[in-house]
């Protein structure tokens, strides 16, 4: 019970601190100079997140492939394409700064 109270108190304090910050950042962005992420953002954030997503989709691919083979064996390439090929292309093939 005490830990729940502490959690709620910490959440309330964090909400009170974050509320003024979110009120300040509600400015609209009308025009963005580049439609792609900067290369450093791509290398330091997007590619590692994509690699984690590729690992997770690799784990999901096994049951998806088994279900696909059981239901419709001629469509075995669909889970491979969606769960392995596209994330791998995102991480390893796409040029840096293209995301």
C-alpha positions in Angstrom: 0.0 0.0 0.0 2.8 2.3 0.9 4.6 1.7 -2.4 1.4 2.5 -4.3 1.1 5.8 -2.5 4.7 6.6 -3.3 4.2 5.8 -6.9 1.1 8.0 -7.1 2.9 10.8 -5.4 5.8 10.6 -7.8 3.5 10.4 -10.7 1.6 13.5 -9.5 4.9 15.4 -9.0 6.1 14.4 -12.5 2.8 15.5 -14.0 3.0 18.8 -12.3 6.5 19.3 -13.5 5.8 18.1 -17.1 2.6 20.1 -17.6 4.2 23.5 -17.9 6.8 22.1 -20.2 4.2 20.5 -22.5 2.3 23.8 -22.5 5.4 25.6 -23.8 6.1 23.1 -26.5 2.7 23.2 -28.2 4.0 25.4 -31.0 3.1 24.2 -34.5 5.8 23.6 -37.0 4.6 24.9 -40.4 7.6 23.9 -42.5 10.3 21.4 -42.1 13.5 21.9 -44.2 14.2 18.2 -44.7 11.8 15.3 -45.2 14.5 12.9 -43.8 16.1 12.5 -40.5 19.6 14.0 -40.0 22.4 11.3 -40.6 23.5 11.4 -36.9 19.9 10.8 -35.8 19.7 7.9 -38.2 22.9 6.3 -37.1 22.5 6.9 -33.3 18.8 6.4 -32.8 16.9 5.0 -35.8 19.2 2.2 -36.8 19.6 0.7 -33.3 15.9 0.9 -32.8 15.5 -0.8 -36.1 17.9 -3.5 -35.1 15.9 -4.2 -31.9 12.8 -4.3 -34.1 14.5 -6.7 -36.4 15.3 -9.0 -33.5 11.7 -8.8 -32.2 10.3 -9.5 -35.6 12.7 -12.4 -36.0 11.2 -13.9 -32.8 7.6 -13.3 -34.1 8.5 -14.8 -37.5 8.8 -18.4 -36.3 5.2 -18.8 -35.1 3.9 -16.7 -38.0 5.7 -18.9 -40.5 4.4 -22.0 -38.8 0.8 -20.8 -38.9 1.2 -19.6 -42.5 2.5 -23.0 -43.6 -0.3 -24.8 -41.8 -3.1 -22.6 -43.2 -1.8 -21.7 -46.7 1.6 -23.2 -47.7 1.8 -21.3 -51.0 2.0 -18.0 -49.1 5.1 -18.9 -47.0 7.0 -15.9 -48.3 4.6 -13.3 -46.9 5.8 -13.5 -43.3 9.4 -13.6 -44.5 8.9 -10.4 -46.5 7.0 -8.5 -43.8 8.9 -9.7 -40.7 12.4 -10.2 -41.9 13.1 -8.6 -45.3 11.6 -5.2 -44.7 13.2 -4.6 -41.3 16.6 -6.0 -42.5 16.4 -3.6 -45.5 15.6 -0.7 -43.1 18.7 -1.5 -40.9 21.3 -2.7 -43.4 20.5 -1.6 -46.9 18.9 1.8 -46.8 21.4 4.7 -47.2 22.2 6.6 -44.0 20.0 9.7 -43.6 17.2 8.2 -45.7 14.7 7.6 -42.9 
